[in-house]
Amino acid sequence: MNFTLANWQVRADSRTAQRNGTTVTLSPRAMGVLAALVTAQGHVVSRSELLDKVWPDVIVTDESLSQAVAEIRRALQDKGVIATVPKAGYCLAQPVLRDVITQPLSDQASIGAMNLEAHALCLEARNEMVRCGRGSIERADALTAEAVERAPNCPRSRAERSISLTRSHTYWSEGQHRLHEAQSEAQRAIELDPQMALAHSAMGYVLAMAGHWEAAEAAHAKALALDLRDPIVLNNAAWHLLSRWSTRAAVAYLENVSALEPENIKGFLIAAQLCRSFDAARSRRNAERALRRARLRLEADPTDARALSASAVTMALLGEALAAASTLEQIDVQGSPLAIYHASAWAVLGEQERAVTLLEELFDHGWRDTYWLDADPALASLASHGRFQRIRGQLAVA
């Protein structure tokens, strides 16, 4: 078993971990504990279970386990890498990416081939994410899974599947840890078509969400070198920049996303939210653009969840407090990732309790995007709120 944890490249067979030219060696028992926690994929492993796995047929005390955990923390130079869960056991507190085993392509594999039915399923999945209503992430997940099943050697299906899995892990995981699966799909897409920008973008997306910044940046740079006009590639690069606190650069990418897609609301909307911290005029300009597009979409489909939500949020940003509050009251975002935008809007309107309640509901469904909590000025204004601080603390070990 080989994997990456806290930017350490760990090889279980040699019991070594490498980072920035430094190599450390773990004892057999410490590596056994670490491997068991990695296999658990973020879930809590009880002390008794760890003792049974790592010290089978040997009578030892809890102190032996405590010493092994302390050794791991000391070797990886991070006390927080393993979380102690009182009266329950231990779990990893940081994402893990396990090395992907490359599978040889069959002679009959059609490298880079586009399967029409699989592509249609991917288009449906993208449309689900554009609308972003209740159950959209789950439906996109099912559609991309079917696309891969229909066309396992289609790189686009694999890349779209990877992106869907990363979104599911980040925004609506319901307790599941899906980054390793997302990485596997992105790697397969790259193997099938090394020149596909979306494949490298998918890899950058999953690496960024796992906290592997240098590798993520290299993947995004490769994707942009291959295609500067793919909106998904630009959007994923923007999210990487946000995770590295490069807000102004992220805004430029997001504005370009909406410029490339005439019906895209999200790029202008998020740009408007982010610009509030450094350019009020630019924020207003982007909010007005997003509101115009939202209203056009609503003329065509009055039930469009994304457009309804965007209209409420942009009105809040534009100072139309009464209209914004009235619209927010009319939209049911329970069970929808759109609730994050409503939390932001309520925070702009000074309704901190309502904002935090929405964030708590999202967290209960496995929402993990801690970077957005820092990037959005409206949500950052909640920093002193006690319930918000509890959410942040829980996300730190999620």
ZAVO-518389 format. One record per residue (C-alpha): residue in one letter; x, y, z; chain. Coordinates in nm, 2 decimals. Layout:
// ZAVO-518389
{"a" {X Y Z} "A"}
...
This chain:
// ZAVO-518389
{"m" {0.00 0.00 0.00} "A"}
{"n" {0.14 0.34 -0.10} "A"}
{"f" {-0.04 0.67 -0.03} "A"}
{"t" {0.00 1.04 0.02} "A"}
{"l" {-0.09 1.20 0.36} "A"}
{"a" {-0.02 1.56 0.47} "A"}
{"n" {0.21 1.58 0.16} "A"}
{"w" {0.42 1.28 0.28} "A"}
{"q" {0.46 1.00 0.02} "A"}
{"v" {0.42 0.69 0.23} "A"}
{"r" {0.53 0.34 0.13} "A"}
{"a" {0.40 0.07 0.35} "A"}
{"d" {0.63 -0.20 0.22} "A"}
{"s" {0.94 -0.01 0.33} "A"}
{"r" {0.77 0.17 0.62} "A"}
{"t" {0.90 0.50 0.49} "A"}
{"a" {0.76 0.85 0.44} "A"}
{"q" {0.92 1.11 0.22} "A"}
{"r" {0.85 1.49 0.20} "A"}
{"n" {1.07 1.77 0.06} "A"}
{"g" {1.38 1.55 0.06} "A"}
{"t" {1.33 1.42 0.41} "A"}
{"t" {1.28 1.05 0.47} "A"}
{"v" {1.15 0.90 0.80} "A"}
{"t" {1.10 0.53 0.89} "A"}
{"l" {0.82 0.40 1.10} "A"}
{"s" {0.82 0.10 1.32} "A"}
{"p" {0.62 -0.21 1.20} "A"}
{"r" {0.35 -0.15 1.46} "A"}
{"a" {0.32 0.23 1.38} "A"}
{"m" {0.29 0.15 1.01} "A"}
{"g" {0.03 -0.11 1.09} "A"}
{"v" {-0.18 0.14 1.28} "A"}
{"l" {-0.14 0.40 1.00} "A"}
{"a" {-0.24 0.15 0.73} "A"}
{"a" {-0.55 0.05 0.93} "A"}
{"l" {-0.65 0.41 0.96} "A"}
{"v" {-0.59 0.47 0.59} "A"}
{"t" {-0.80 0.17 0.50} "A"}
{"a" {-1.09 0.31 0.72} "A"}
{"q" {-1.10 0.62 0.49} "A"}
{"g" {-1.16 0.88 0.75} "A"}
{"h" {-1.39 0.67 0.97} "A"}
{"v" {-1.32 0.62 1.34} "A"}
{"v" {-1.14 0.29 1.42} "A"}
{"s" {-1.19 0.17 1.78} "A"}
{"r" {-0.89 0.11 2.00} "A"}
{"s" {-0.98 -0.26 2.04} "A"}
{"e" {-1.01 -0.30 1.66} "A"}
{"l" {-0.66 -0.15 1.61} "A"}
{"l" {-0.51 -0.37 1.88} "A"}
{"d" {-0.66 -0.68 1.72} "A"}
{"k" {-0.53 -0.58 1.37} "A"}
{"v" {-0.19 -0.47 1.46} "A"}
{"w" {-0.11 -0.69 1.76} "A"}
{"p" {-0.30 -1.02 1.67} "A"}
{"d" {-0.25 -1.30 1.92} "A"}
{"v" {-0.04 -1.07 2.14} "A"}
{"i" {-0.16 -0.94 2.48} "A"}
{"v" {-0.07 -0.57 2.50} "A"}
{"t" {-0.21 -0.27 2.68} "A"}
{"d" {-0.36 0.05 2.54} "A"}
{"e" {-0.03 0.22 2.61} "A"}
{"s" {0.13 0.03 2.32} "A"}
{"l" {-0.13 0.18 2.08} "A"}
{"s" {-0.09 0.52 2.23} "A"}
{"q" {0.29 0.50 2.17} "A"}
{"a" {0.24 0.39 1.81} "A"}
{"v" {0.00 0.69 1.75} "A"}
{"a" {0.25 0.92 1.91} "A"}
{"e" {0.53 0.78 1.69} "A"}
{"i" {0.32 0.85 1.37} "A"}
{"r" {0.25 1.21 1.48} "A"}
{"r" {0.61 1.27 1.57} "A"}
{"a" {0.74 1.12 1.25} "A"}
{"l" {0.50 1.31 1.02} "A"}
{"q" {0.57 1.63 1.23} "A"}
{"d" {0.20 1.69 1.27} "A"}
{"k" {0.01 1.62 1.60} "A"}
{"g" {-0.32 1.68 1.42} "A"}
{"v" {-0.27 1.42 1.15} "A"}
{"i" {-0.45 1.16 1.36} "A"}
{"a" {-0.75 1.27 1.57} "A"}
{"t" {-0.83 1.11 1.90} "A"}
{"v" {-1.20 1.05 1.94} "A"}
{"p" {-1.28 1.03 2.31} "A"}
{"k" {-1.43 0.69 2.41} "A"}
{"a" {-1.43 0.58 2.05} "A"}
{"g" {-1.08 0.55 1.90} "A"}
{"y" {-0.88 0.72 1.63} "A"}
{"c" {-0.93 0.85 1.28} "A"}
{"l" {-0.72 1.03 1.02} "A"}
{"a" {-0.79 1.41 1.03} "A"}
{"q" {-0.65 1.48 0.68} "A"}
{"p" {-0.74 1.35 0.33} "A"}
{"v" {-0.55 1.05 0.20} "A"}
{"l" {-0.48 0.97 -0.17} "A"}
{"r" {-0.38 0.61 -0.23} "A"}
{"d" {-0.16 0.55 -0.53} "A"}
{"v" {-0.34 0.44 -0.84} "A"}
{"i" {-0.25 0.11 -1.00} "A"}
{"t" {-0.23 0.16 -1.37} "A"}
{"q" {-0.42 -0.10 -1.56} "A"}
{"p" {-0.30 -0.20 -1.91} "A"}
{"l" {-0.53 -0.11 -2.19} "A"}
{"s" {-0.67 -0.39 -2.40} "A"}
{"d" {-0.58 -0.42 -2.76} "A"}
{"q" {-0.94 -0.35 -2.84} "A"}
{"a" {-0.96 -0.03 -2.63} "A"}
{"s" {-1.05 0.27 -2.84} "A"}
{"i" {-0.82 0.53 -2.70} "A"}
{"g" {-0.98 0.87 -2.69} "A"}
{"a" {-1.30 0.74 -2.85} "A"}
{"m" {-1.62 0.93 -2.79} "A"}
{"n" {-1.92 0.72 -2.70} "A"}
{"l" {-2.23 0.91 -2.80} "A"}
{"e" {-2.46 0.77 -2.54} "A"}
{"a" {-2.20 0.81 -2.26} "A"}
{"h" {-2.14 1.17 -2.37} "A"}
{"a" {-2.52 1.24 -2.35} "A"}
{"l" {-2.52 1.11 -2.00} "A"}
{"c" {-2.23 1.34 -1.91} "A"}
{"l" {-2.42 1.63 -2.06} "A"}
{"e" {-2.72 1.54 -1.84} "A"}
{"a" {-2.49 1.53 -1.54} "A"}
{"r" {-2.35 1.88 -1.62} "A"}
{"n" {-2.71 2.01 -1.66} "A"}
{"e" {-2.79 1.88 -1.32} "A"}
{"m" {-2.50 2.07 -1.17} "A"}
{"v" {-2.60 2.38 -1.36} "A"}
{"r" {-2.95 2.37 -1.21} "A"}
{"c" {-2.82 2.25 -0.87} "A"}
{"g" {-3.16 2.18 -0.72} "A"}
{"r" {-3.25 1.92 -0.46} "A"}
{"g" {-3.08 1.59 -0.54} "A"}
{"s" {-2.87 1.73 -0.82} "A"}
{"i" {-2.54 1.60 -0.69} "A"}
{"e" {-2.68 1.25 -0.64} "A"}
{"r" {-2.83 1.25 -0.99} "A"}
{"a" {-2.51 1.37 -1.15} "A"}
{"d" {-2.32 1.10 -0.96} "A"}
{"a" {-2.55 0.83 -1.09} "A"}
{"l" {-2.54 0.97 -1.45} "A"}
{"t" {-2.16 0.98 -1.46} "A"}
{"a" {-2.14 0.63 -1.31} "A"}
{"e" {-2.36 0.50 -1.59} "A"}
{"a" {-2.15 0.68 -1.85} "A"}
{"v" {-1.84 0.50 -1.73} "A"}
{"e" {-2.02 0.17 -1.73} "A"}
{"r" {-2.13 0.22 -2.09} "A"}
{"a" {-1.79 0.35 -2.21} "A"}
{"p" {-1.51 0.25 -1.97} "A"}
{"n" {-1.24 0.35 -2.23} "A"}
{"c" {-1.39 0.69 -2.30} "A"}
{"p" {-1.16 0.95 -2.13} "A"}
{"r" {-1.43 1.22 -2.12} "A"}
{"s" {-1.66 0.99 -1.92} "A"}
{"r" {-1.38 0.91 -1.68} "A"}
{"a" {-1.29 1.28 -1.64} "A"}
{"e" {-1.65 1.38 -1.58} "A"}
{"r" {-1.69 1.10 -1.33} "A"}
{"s" {-1.39 1.22 -1.14} "A"}
{"i" {-1.52 1.57 -1.12} "A"}
{"s" {-1.86 1.44 -1.01} "A"}
{"l" {-1.70 1.23 -0.73} "A"}
{"t" {-1.49 1.53 -0.61} "A"}
{"r" {-1.80 1.75 -0.60} "A"}
{"s" {-1.99 1.48 -0.41} "A"}
{"h" {-1.71 1.44 -0.16} "A"}
{"t" {-1.69 1.82 -0.11} "A"}
{"y" {-2.05 1.93 -0.11} "A"}
{"w" {-2.28 1.64 -0.04} "A"}
{"s" {-2.09 1.34 0.08} "A"}
{"e" {-2.33 1.21 0.34} "A"}
{"g" {-2.03 1.09 0.53} "A"}
{"q" {-1.86 0.91 0.23} "A"}
{"h" {-1.49 0.97 0.15} "A"}
{"r" {-1.46 0.96 -0.23} "A"}
{"l" {-1.14 1.14 -0.32} "A"}
{"h" {-0.94 0.81 -0.38} "A"}
{"e" {-1.21 0.70 -0.63} "A"}
{"a" {-1.21 1.04 -0.79} "A"}
{"q" {-0.83 1.03 -0.83} "A"}
{"s" {-0.85 0.68 -0.99} "A"}
{"e" {-1.10 0.81 -1.25} "A"}
{"a" {-0.89 1.11 -1.33} "A"}
{"q" {-0.57 0.90 -1.37} "A"}
{"r" {-0.76 0.66 -1.60} "A"}
{"a" {-0.88 0.96 -1.81} "A"}
{"i" {-0.52 1.08 -1.84} "A"}
{"e" {-0.40 0.74 -1.94} "A"}
{"l" {-0.67 0.71 -2.21} "A"}
{"d" {-0.60 1.06 -2.35} "A"}
{"p" {-0.29 1.24 -2.22} "A"}
{"q" {-0.38 1.55 -2.42} "A"}
{"m" {-0.73 1.60 -2.28} "A"}
{"a" {-0.74 1.92 -2.08} "A"}
{"l" {-1.05 1.81 -1.88} "A"}
{"a" {-0.86 1.49 -1.76} "A"}
{"h" {-0.58 1.70 -1.61} "A"}
{"s" {-0.82 1.95 -1.47} "A"}
{"a" {-1.01 1.67 -1.30} "A"}
{"m" {-0.68 1.55 -1.14} "A"}
{"g" {-0.60 1.91 -1.03} "A"}
{"y" {-0.95 1.94 -0.87} "A"}
{"v" {-0.92 1.62 -0.66} "A"}
{"l" {-0.56 1.70 -0.56} "A"}
{"a" {-0.65 2.05 -0.45} "A"}
{"m" {-0.94 1.92 -0.24} "A"}
{"a" {-0.70 1.67 -0.08} "A"}
{"g" {-0.46 1.96 0.00} "A"}
{"h" {-0.18 1.85 -0.23} "A"}
{"w" {-0.12 2.20 -0.36} "A"}
{"e" {0.19 2.17 -0.57} "A"}
{"a" {0.07 1.87 -0.76} "A"}
{"a" {-0.27 2.03 -0.81} "A"}
{"e" {-0.12 2.35 -0.95} "A"}
{"a" {0.09 2.15 -1.20} "A"}
{"a" {-0.22 1.96 -1.31} "A"}
{"h" {-0.42 2.28 -1.36} "A"}
{"a" {-0.14 2.44 -1.54} "A"}
{"k" {-0.12 2.14 -1.78} "A"}
{"a" {-0.50 2.16 -1.84} "A"}
{"l" {-0.49 2.53 -1.92} "A"}
{"a" {-0.19 2.48 -2.15} "A"}
{"l" {-0.41 2.23 -2.35} "A"}
{"d" {-0.73 2.43 -2.35} "A"}
{"l" {-0.78 2.79 -2.23} "A"}
{"r" {-1.15 2.80 -2.34} "A"}
{"d" {-1.31 2.50 -2.16} "A"}
{"p" {-1.53 2.66 -1.89} "A"}
{"i" {-1.50 2.35 -1.66} "A"}
{"v" {-1.12 2.37 -1.68} "A"}
{"l" {-1.13 2.75 -1.59} "A"}
{"n" {-1.38 2.69 -1.31} "A"}
{"n" {-1.17 2.42 -1.15} "A"}
{"a" {-0.86 2.64 -1.18} "A"}
{"a" {-1.05 2.92 -1.01} "A"}
{"w" {-1.14 2.69 -0.72} "A"}
{"h" {-0.77 2.59 -0.68} "A"}
{"l" {-0.68 2.96 -0.67} "A"}
{"l" {-0.94 3.02 -0.40} "A"}
{"s" {-0.80 2.74 -0.19} "A"}
{"r" {-0.46 2.92 -0.21} "A"}
{"w" {-0.62 3.25 -0.11} "A"}
{"s" {-0.56 3.41 -0.46} "A"}
{"t" {-0.90 3.56 -0.47} "A"}
{"r" {-0.84 3.83 -0.73} "A"}
{"a" {-0.70 3.58 -0.98} "A"}
{"a" {-0.99 3.34 -0.91} "A"}
{"v" {-1.23 3.62 -0.99} "A"}
{"a" {-1.07 3.67 -1.33} "A"}
{"y" {-1.12 3.30 -1.42} "A"}
{"l" {-1.48 3.30 -1.29} "A"}
{"e" {-1.57 3.61 -1.50} "A"}
{"n" {-1.42 3.44 -1.80} "A"}
{"v" {-1.63 3.12 -1.74} "A"}
{"s" {-1.95 3.33 -1.76} "A"}
{"a" {-1.81 3.52 -2.06} "A"}
{"l" {-1.76 3.18 -2.25} "A"}
{"e" {-2.10 3.05 -2.16} "A"}
{"p" {-2.38 3.30 -2.24} "A"}
{"e" {-2.63 3.13 -2.00} "A"}
{"n" {-2.38 3.08 -1.71} "A"}
{"i" {-2.49 3.26 -1.40} "A"}
{"k" {-2.25 3.10 -1.14} "A"}
{"g" {-1.93 3.26 -1.27} "A"}
{"f" {-2.06 3.62 -1.24} "A"}
{"l" {-2.24 3.54 -0.91} "A"}
{"i" {-1.94 3.40 -0.73} "A"}
{"a" {-1.72 3.68 -0.87} "A"}
{"a" {-1.97 3.93 -0.73} "A"}
{"q" {-1.95 3.76 -0.39} "A"}
{"l" {-1.58 3.75 -0.38} "A"}
{"c" {-1.52 4.11 -0.51} "A"}
{"r" {-1.69 4.26 -0.21} "A"}
{"s" {-1.37 4.24 -0.01} "A"}
{"f" {-1.15 4.44 -0.26} "A"}
{"d" {-1.35 4.61 -0.54} "A"}
{"a" {-1.71 4.72 -0.46} "A"}
{"a" {-1.77 4.85 -0.81} "A"}
{"r" {-1.66 4.52 -0.97} "A"}
{"s" {-1.88 4.33 -0.73} "A"}
{"r" {-2.18 4.54 -0.83} "A"}
{"r" {-2.11 4.50 -1.20} "A"}
{"n" {-2.09 4.12 -1.17} "A"}
{"a" {-2.40 4.11 -0.95} "A"}
{"e" {-2.59 4.30 -1.21} "A"}
{"r" {-2.47 4.06 -1.49} "A"}
{"a" {-2.57 3.76 -1.28} "A"}
{"l" {-2.92 3.91 -1.20} "A"}
{"r" {-2.99 3.98 -1.57} "A"}
{"r" {-2.90 3.62 -1.67} "A"}
{"a" {-3.11 3.48 -1.38} "A"}
{"r" {-3.41 3.68 -1.49} "A"}
{"l" {-3.37 3.56 -1.85} "A"}
{"r" {-3.35 3.20 -1.73} "A"}
{"l" {-3.66 3.25 -1.51} "A"}
{"e" {-3.86 3.38 -1.81} "A"}
{"a" {-3.79 3.05 -1.98} "A"}
{"d" {-3.84 2.83 -1.67} "A"}
{"p" {-3.99 2.99 -1.35} "A"}
{"t" {-3.89 2.68 -1.15} "A"}
{"d" {-3.51 2.70 -1.23} "A"}
{"a" {-3.36 2.66 -0.88} "A"}
{"r" {-3.02 2.81 -0.97} "A"}
{"a" {-3.18 3.12 -1.13} "A"}
{"l" {-3.42 3.17 -0.84} "A"}
{"s" {-3.14 3.14 -0.59} "A"}
{"a" {-2.91 3.37 -0.79} "A"}
{"s" {-3.17 3.64 -0.82} "A"}
{"a" {-3.21 3.64 -0.44} "A"}
{"v" {-2.84 3.65 -0.37} "A"}
{"t" {-2.76 3.92 -0.62} "A"}
{"m" {-3.04 4.14 -0.49} "A"}
{"a" {-2.88 4.11 -0.15} "A"}
{"l" {-2.54 4.21 -0.29} "A"}
{"l" {-2.70 4.50 -0.47} "A"}
{"g" {-2.86 4.64 -0.15} "A"}
{"e" {-3.22 4.54 -0.24} "A"}
{"a" {-3.27 4.40 0.11} "A"}
{"l" {-3.65 4.37 0.11} "A"}
{"a" {-3.68 4.21 -0.23} "A"}
{"a" {-3.39 3.97 -0.15} "A"}
{"a" {-3.53 3.86 0.18} "A"}
{"s" {-3.88 3.81 0.03} "A"}
{"t" {-3.73 3.60 -0.25} "A"}
{"l" {-3.51 3.40 -0.01} "A"}
{"e" {-3.82 3.32 0.20} "A"}
{"q" {-4.00 3.17 -0.10} "A"}
{"i" {-3.72 2.93 -0.21} "A"}
{"d" {-3.69 2.59 -0.04} "A"}
{"v" {-3.32 2.49 -0.04} "A"}
{"q" {-3.35 2.21 0.20} "A"}
{"g" {-3.17 1.91 0.05} "A"}
{"s" {-2.99 2.14 -0.20} "A"}
{"p" {-2.62 2.26 -0.21} "A"}
{"l" {-2.77 2.60 -0.32} "A"}
{"a" {-2.81 2.65 0.06} "A"}
{"i" {-2.45 2.78 0.07} "A"}
{"y" {-2.55 3.08 -0.14} "A"}
{"h" {-2.85 3.15 0.07} "A"}
{"a" {-2.64 3.14 0.38} "A"}
{"s" {-2.42 3.40 0.22} "A"}
{"a" {-2.72 3.62 0.13} "A"}
{"w" {-2.86 3.60 0.48} "A"}
{"a" {-2.52 3.70 0.62} "A"}
{"v" {-2.51 4.00 0.38} "A"}
{"l" {-2.86 4.10 0.51} "A"}
{"g" {-2.74 4.07 0.87} "A"}
{"e" {-2.94 3.76 0.95} "A"}
{"q" {-2.65 3.57 1.11} "A"}
{"e" {-2.87 3.31 1.29} "A"}
{"r" {-3.04 3.21 0.96} "A"}
{"a" {-2.70 3.19 0.78} "A"}
{"v" {-2.55 2.97 1.05} "A"}
{"t" {-2.85 2.74 1.06} "A"}
{"l" {-2.82 2.68 0.68} "A"}
{"l" {-2.45 2.61 0.72} "A"}
{"e" {-2.52 2.35 1.00} "A"}
{"e" {-2.77 2.17 0.77} "A"}
{"l" {-2.52 2.16 0.49} "A"}
{"f" {-2.25 2.02 0.73} "A"}
{"d" {-2.49 1.75 0.84} "A"}
{"h" {-2.50 1.63 0.47} "A"}
{"g" {-2.12 1.62 0.45} "A"}
{"w" {-2.04 1.96 0.31} "A"}
{"r" {-1.66 2.01 0.34} "A"}
{"d" {-1.56 2.32 0.15} "A"}
{"t" {-1.37 2.50 0.42} "A"}
{"y" {-1.20 2.72 0.16} "A"}
{"w" {-1.53 2.89 0.08} "A"}
{"l" {-1.59 2.98 0.44} "A"}
{"d" {-1.27 3.19 0.43} "A"}
{"a" {-1.31 3.32 0.07} "A"}
{"d" {-1.66 3.46 0.09} "A"}
{"p" {-1.66 3.79 0.28} "A"}
{"a" {-2.02 3.75 0.39} "A"}
{"l" {-1.95 3.41 0.56} "A"}
{"a" {-1.61 3.54 0.69} "A"}
{"s" {-1.82 3.80 0.88} "A"}
{"l" {-1.96 3.51 1.09} "A"}
{"a" {-1.62 3.42 1.23} "A"}
{"s" {-1.71 3.53 1.59} "A"}
{"h" {-2.04 3.34 1.60} "A"}
{"g" {-2.02 3.05 1.84} "A"}
{"r" {-2.21 2.80 1.62} "A"}
{"f" {-2.00 2.90 1.32} "A"}
{"q" {-1.68 2.84 1.52} "A"}
{"r" {-1.81 2.49 1.61} "A"}
{"i" {-1.87 2.41 1.24} "A"}
{"r" {-1.52 2.52 1.15} "A"}
{"g" {-1.38 2.31 1.43} "A"}
{"q" {-1.57 2.00 1.31} "A"}
{"l" {-1.47 2.06 0.95} "A"}
{"a" {-1.11 2.07 1.05} "A"}
{"v" {-1.12 1.70 1.14} "A"}
{"a" {-1.39 1.59 0.89} "A"}
